[in-house]
Structures are given as C-alpha cells and as structure tokens.
Amino acid sequence: MGRPPLVDREAIIRAALEIGFSRLTMPAVGQRLGISHSTLYRYFRSRDDLAAAAVDQAVNAIEWPEPGDDWRAYLTETAWAHWRLYSAHIGLAREITALRVIGLALVKRDNQTGVHLLEYGFDPADAVLVVDMLAELVTQAFLAAPEQADGADDAVDLLQRRRQELIGPWIDQYDPRLQEVLAGAVSGPTATWFERKLALFLDGAAACRRAAP
C-alpha cells in the first residue's frame, strides 16, 4: 500500500491557491494532494475556512506600499497592490464580493490603510469610505474574469475581449460624442481604463480631505 502522502496546513493552503478560488472544493484539494478530502477537516472546519486561510496567505505574499509624504501616491500604490492580488488569484474578487470569506490579513491591511489616512488628515468616516471604495473599485475590475483563464495575463486579456464582445456591437447606439471614448475604453488595455477611474476616484478623495475638520 505504501505510506500515505504527508500533508500539513501549509501544504493544504498551497494546494488551494494552486487550484484557484473559482474551483476550490475540499474534494479538489484532496485529489491534488493524493489524500481523502475527509483528512482536510482535521485542519480546516470547512471549505470557506480553508479559503479564508488561503486569502491570508495571498494577501501576505503581496508587496504593499509604505506611506510617504504624498497621500495620493500612497493610495495609488495601494490600489495597484490590490490589482496585483486579484490578477494573481483569479476568482478571489468573486469570492470576496459574495461575502463567502474575508481573511484576517485583508482586515488588517484595510485597517492599516485607514489609520494612515487618518494620519494624512482624513476624517474617520471618510477614511473608512475611501478604503471601502478603493477595494471595491479594484474588485469590480476582476469580477468578470473568466475561470478558464491560464494565468493572470490571460485572464486580463480575456476580460478585455469579453468587454469588446459585449459593448462593440452597440457602440453606434451611443451619442457620437461618447462613441470614441467608449470604443477606446473597451479596446485599450484594461489597466489603462482602470487608471483613469482611479484618478477620478482620488480627485473625489481629495475633496473629502479638504473638507475634513
């Protein structure tokens, strides 16, 4: 019969991340590790418990920015760190949006960002709002990423192609003054259009900061 494969908590989390959040099930992890999926319950109470641990590891593996003198630069770098997180783990955006899991590492990260915003002069209510909206802005960009994508770059490419398929046939239904901009938005790099949305969002955040008591 031979010895059963050796597994531990870290090996299980690695297997979960390799499978990806879109396809994550306890049987799938067990099959990948060559063990009965019932063995996994010695380490994790449920599939969502395992997913939360995988989120923690994914978040901790990302290089996050340190605050400097410029709050806008800090938030910009934070947004792109979120972008790297979601592009590295296709399916994570839907996992979080569906409120299936939220890892402690992500909670700590959001809290740290909020505290830095307080130090930059934001009102507490605005700091929480900015942190929440910044995360949603990035999450939204990856919600439709196809599960069959082969890696992060392929997912972004397929996502862009899907937007073109959906909007392209309807371009001529828009006002002529909007058509060129909209065509550029769906045909250009996804990250470029996100960058413009992020700039608009940060302009709003700047107005909140100026209005803070």
N, C-alpha and C positions, 0 to 999 in steps of 0.2 A: 504493500500500500504506500510506503514511503511516508516521510514526515509531512504534516500539513504546512502550508506556507506560513511564515511568520508575519504577523501584522501588528501594528500598534496604531495609536491615534494619529500620528503624523502621516503614516503610510496611507491611512484611510482618507485623510484630508487631501493628500496629494492626488489620490485616485479620483476623488470627487472633482477636483479642479481640472484634471485631465479630461474627464468625461464632459464637463461643462454643465452649467446650471440648467440649460434647456432640457438636457437629457438625464438629469440627476435623479436616480432612484436607488433605493437600497439594493435591490437585486442587481442593478447595473454595476454598482461598486463592488459587490461581492463577486460577480463574474470577472471583473477586471483584476481583482486580487487573487482569484482562484480559490475562494472560500465560500462557505454558505453565507447568504446575506443575514441569516439569523445571528451569526457571530458578531456582526456590526453593532447589534443592540447592547453588547457588553460595553461599548464605548460611547454610543450616542442613543439617546432616547427615541429619536425619530429621524426621518429624512430631513425635516426642517432644522432640527438640532444640528445635524451634520452640515447642512447648508450654511447655517449661521457661523459655524467654526470655519468653513471654507471662505466665507466672506471676510472674516477677521484676517485670515492669512493673506488673502488677496489684497486687502487694504494695506496691511503692514508691509507688503512687498513693493508698494509704490513709493517713489521718492516724492515727498511732499515739501512744499516750499516753506522757508522760514520767513517771518515778517521782517520787512525792512522799513525804510522811511516812507515809502510810497504805498498807501493802502490799495490803490487801484492796481498796481503791479502785483501786489500780493494776491489779490482776488483773481486776477487774470491767470497767474501761475497755479492757483488752487483749482480753477476751472479746468485747466489743461491736465492737471494731475487726475481729476475725476475722469476726464476724457480718456487718458491712458488706462485707467482702471476698467472702464466699461469696454473699451476696444480690446483689451487683453482677455476679457471674460464675457464673451457674447452670451446673452441670456440673463446676465446679472441685472440689467436695467429692468427687465420684466419681473424678475424675482423680487426686487425691492419695491417696485410700483404696485405689485399685487399684495404688498404687505405680508408676504409669507415669512420673511425673516428680516431682521436688522441686527447686524453684528455689533458687539461692544466696541470693536476698533473703529467702526464708522461713527458710532455715537461719540466716542472720544474725539475723533477728528473734527466732527461738526462743532462740538463744544469748544475745542481749541480755536477753531476759526472764529467762532462767535466772541470768545474772550479777546482775541486780537482786534476784532472790530470795535469792541468797547474801548480798547486802548488807542484806537485810531480816531476816537471821538464820536462813534455811532451811539445813538440811543439804544437801550437794551431791546426794545420792541423792534426797532429797525434792524438791529444786528441779527436777531432771530429770523426775521423776514428775509433778509439778504442771504443768509446761509441756506435757508429752505429753498428759496427761488433759484439760487445758483445751482444747487444739486438737481433741482427739477429741470432746469434748462439743459443740463448735460444729459440727464437720464432720458429726456424726451428725444434727443438725437439718436438714441440707440434702441428705442422701443421696438421699432420695426425691423431691426437687424435679423436677417434670415438665419434660422437654426442650422441650415446645411452649409453655412459658410466654412471655408477651410482657412481658418486663421483670421486675425484682426483686419488685415488689409483687405482680404477678400470680402469680409463682412461689410466694410465701409463701401467698397466698390459695388456690391450687390444692392446695398441700401440706396445708393445714389441712382443705380439703374432702375430700381423699383419706383423711385420718385419720378423719374423721367417717364416711365411707362404710364403712371397714373395721371400726371399733370400734362405731359406733352400733347396728347390728343385734344386737350381742352384749352390750350393757350389762346386760340383765336376767339374764345368766348370772353376774354378779359378786355378791359379797356386798353386801347393801343398804347396809352402812356404807361401801362403796367406790364405789358407783354414782354418787353425786352428785359426788364429787371427780373421778372418771374422766370423767364427762359434761362437767364444766367444763373439764377438760384438753383434750379434743378439740374442744370447741365454741368455746372462748375463743381469743384471739389466740395464735398460735404463740410469739411473743416473750414473752408473759406466762408461759407454762409453762416456757420456757427460763430465764427469770429465776429461777423457783423452783428449778429444777435447779442453776443456777449458785450460788445461795445455799447449797444443801445441800453442793455440792462445796467451796465456800470454807470452810464450817464444818469439813469434814474437813481441809482445808489448814491451818486454824488449829491443829488438834490436832497435826499434824505439826510445825508451827513451835514450839509449846510444848514438844514432846518433844525438839527438837534440842539436842545437847550444847552 
